[in-house]
Amino acid sequence: VIPAKNANLKPGYTFLSKPILFMGLADFLVRSAYQMGKTPLLPIFAASLGASDSFVGLIISVSTLTGMIFKPVIGFLSDVWGRRSWLLVGTAFFTFMPFVYTFVDSAQTLLTVRLVHGFATAV
């Protein structure tokens, strides 16, 4: 095990400790499952709602763009107001948002849901 050289780590924790490795594995599995579910199905779902090819591209990319825009803002706010509250908000959004897709009935609504989902990924 490599000793921690970062003063921000709690005593006894290293970059290769079991809790850190477990969190990394859990994050990898969650993100992989998210991508496997979204990537092949989202364009088909958007097209079935009547979205044009260019609108399908916008629907797919808007979540990433929203995340990129809001990450620095959320990072600054978490430094100011504390990380715990933002982690709870992000977890709630990220957990809740997949269920919202069941209520989508138009391509425009799907775009809005993807925008909010992008915010969830930023947190």
N, C-alpha and C positions, 0 to 999 in steps of 0.2 A: 504494500500500500504506500502510495506517495504521500509524504507529510504535507499538510496544508501550509501554503506560504501566504495565503490571503488572510488578513487580519479580520475580515468580515465573517469568516466561518466560525461556528461555535467550536469550543474545545472538544476534541474527540472526533470531529467530522473532517473527512478529507474528501477530495474530489472523487475518489474511488471507493468510498464507504458504501455499505449496503443500502442505507436509506437513499443516498444520491443515485446509485445505480438503479434501485427500484423505481424511483421517480422518473428517471430517464427512460426506463423500459415502459412504464405506464404511459408516459407522454407519447412515446413512439407508437405504441399499440393504439391509443386513442386517435392520434392523427392519421395513422394508416387506415384505420376503420372508417374514419370520416372521409378520407380521400377515395377509398374504394367504393363507398356508397355514393358519393357525389359525382365523381368524374364520369362514369359511364352513363348515369341515369339523368343527370340534370339537363343536358342538351335535349334528350328525348322528351323529357317532361316539359321543357320550355316550348319545344316545337309543337307538342300536342296541345298547348294552350294558344297556338296561333302565332307564336313569335317568329319573325323573319330571321334569316341566318345572322344578320348583323346584330339584331336584338338579342339573339341567343348568346352571341359573343359578349355583349354588354352585361347580360344577366350573369354569365359565368365569371367575368372579370371584376364586376363591381364590388364583390366581397373582398377581394384582395386589395383593390384600390382603396376602399374605405379603411381596411386594416392598416395599410401603409400610411394613410393620412392621420389616423387617430393614434397610432402607437406613440409618437413623440409627445402628443398632448397628454395621453393617459399616463405615460412615464413621468412627465413633469408633475401632474396632479398627484400621482402616487408618492412622489418624493415630498410633496407639500402636505398632503392629507393622510398619508400612511398607506402602506401596501395592502394591509389586511382587508380593508373595506373594498378596495378595487378588485382584489382577488375574489371576494365573495360575489360582487356584482358580475364579474366576468364569468365565474362558474355558473351563476344563476342563468345568465343570458345564454351561455354556451350549452347548458343543459336543456333549457326551455325552447330554444329556437328550432331544433329539428321537428318538434311537434307542431309548430306553426305552419310548416309546409303542407300539412294535411288540410288546411283551410284555404289554400291558394286556389283561386278559380280563374285567374287571368294572368297574362304575361306581365302586366304592369304591377300587379300585386306581388308576383314572384320577384320582380326587380326590387320592390320595397323591402321584402323579407330578406333578400340577399344583402341589401344595404345594412339592415339592422344586424344581420348575422356577421357582417364584416366588422361592425363595431364590437361585437362580442369577441371576435378573434383578436382585436386590438387590445382588449383589456387583458 
